Amino acid sequence: MPSVALATAADVAYWTGRPVGTIWRWASEGRITVYGKGRNARYDLMEIDPAERDRETQQVITPTPPPKIKTGDGEAAHAA
């Protein structure tokens, strides 16, 4: 059974080193799964890679690249 670690958009934004708006856009584009709606929406951290951060300062070195858009058959589509 796959692991699921649900988090808010703000938590995922920190995890990825991206703005909250980017997390919302990724969800609307089908790049990441959203569970719930509105303020209750949660996102699965297990399907998103973390940003690379400085060990001491925790500043983002490299943000997470955009996940591939998922297709209806469970496969990720190749981005153009």
ZICOR-V664123 format. One record per backbone hydrogen bond with DSSP energy under -0.5 kcal/mol. CO is the residue of the C=O (numbers start at 0). NH is the residue of the N-H. E is the energy in kcal/mol with one decimal. If there is no record, write none. Layout:
BEGIN
co:nh:e
CO:NH:E
CO:NH:E
END
This chain:
BEGIN
co:nh:e
4:44:-2.9
6:42:-2.7
7:11:-2.4
8:12:-2.5
9:13:-1.9
10:14:-2.5
11:15:-2.5
12:16:-1.6
12:17:-1.5
14:50:-3.1
15:63:-2.6
18:21:-0.8
18:22:-1.3
19:23:-2.2
20:24:-2.2
21:25:-2.9
22:26:-2.0
23:27:-2.3
24:28:-2.3
25:29:-0.5
25:30:-2.8
25:31:-0.9
26:29:-0.9
29:69:-1.7
32:43:-0.8
33:35:-0.5
34:41:-2.4
36:39:-1.8
37:40:-1.6
41:34:-3.1
42:6:-2.1
42:44:-0.8
43:46:-1.4
44:47:-1.5
50:52:-0.5
51:60:-3.5
51:61:-1.6
53:57:-1.8
58:53:-2.5
61:51:-2.9
68:76:-4.3
70:73:-1.4
74:70:-3.3
76:78:-0.5
END
